Amino acid sequence: MKNTLKKAWHSALIIIKLVVPIYIIADILYYYNILSYISFIFEPITSFLELPKEAALAIVSGIFLNLYAAIAFAAPLDMTSFEWSILAIFLGVCHSLLVENAIMKKLGISVMYSYLLRFFGGLIIAKSATFIPKEFFESAKEQTSFVAPSYNSFSELLMHSLFNATILTLKIIVLITVLIIIMDFIKNLSFIKKASKNLSTPFSIFIGLFLGITYGAGVLINEVKSLSKAEIFYIASFLMICHSIIEDTLLFVLFGANFWIVVAIRVIWAIVLAYILTWLYKRLFS
């Protein structure tokens, strides 16, 4: 428990350092309409995913940094449940590429393959969710253009932004702390420890699905020789589409994303794409 709480405290510090300043910067950018000068660059992506153009910074920061940064940029936007769900699906697949693709490389997976699968896979998977009737999304409402709130002074903007950033940070810290405690409990279960010594494809997928790429791939890296290349390819392809399914999704649920739709879409697509891509891999390289 002591180690778990230390890990939670370390995560909390990272969240505070990251979320608060980015949230305030996002508020300033939105208020002074600075994004209008650069958002057109990413408009094809936001338009394709039926997201407001102001979500561009959330997408870019999520791809190259992490989900905390993405949420800090997206939180000030008045997005619908539908839009939060689409963003959750895309960034659930395509986030922290620099770090997580480096982990995939240690498993023998091509970096180029990882980037292409996660970016274009994320676009296709998120786009498929836009065809779901909006009535299926909780508290769905018609998409509207983002309108920056009005403030009497810059200091009022900063105070309002700091207050909202603090509330957001506390919500994320509570959620992450609870999840860290639960995940550490799962990791220390005796049958999990025993199973990790005798790797199988289902177990590897289970670990990555719930505990994330870093932990799931970490287990694989130590025992990679016990699995065939096709098995490694299948597991890696599945996990790049669908990993840390509970933690990542709940971060977006805080703002209205539909948990069941996000999870179902990612799991179904992960199974389908991993199967098809592995079949092609065997045909081409076996």
LINHUGI-V560309 format. One line per field, one symbol per residue. phi: phi as a letter, one per 40 degrees, with the letter a starting at -180 (. if undefined). burial: I if it has 16 or more other C-alpha atoms within 10 Angstrom, else O. A space follows every 50 residues. Layout:
# LINHUGI-V560309
phi=???
burial=???
This chain:
# LINHUGI-V560309
phi=.ccccccccccccccccccdccccccdcccccfccccbcccbddcccccf bccccdccccccccbaccccccccdcccccddcccccccccccbafcccc cccccccgcdccccccccccccccccccccccdcccccfcaccbccbccc bcacccccccccccccccccccccccccccccccccdccccccccccbca ddcccdcccbbhcdcccdccdcbcccbccccccccccccccbafcccccc dccdbhccdcccccccccccccccccccccccccbc
burial=OOOIOOOIOOOIOOIIOIIIIIIIIIIIIIIOOOIOOOIOOIIOIIOOII IIIIIIIIIIIIIIIIIIIIIIIIIIIIIIIIIIIIIIIIIIIIIIIOOI IOIIOOIOIOIOOIIOIIIOIIIOIIIOIIOOOIOOIOOIOOOOOOOIOO OOOOOOIIOOIIOIIOOIIOOIIOOIIOIIIOOOOIOOOOOOOOOIOOII OOIIIIIIIIIIIIIIIIIIOOOIOOOOIOOIIIIIIIIIIIIIIOIIII IIIIIIIIIOIIIOIIIOIIIOIIIOIIOOOOOOOO
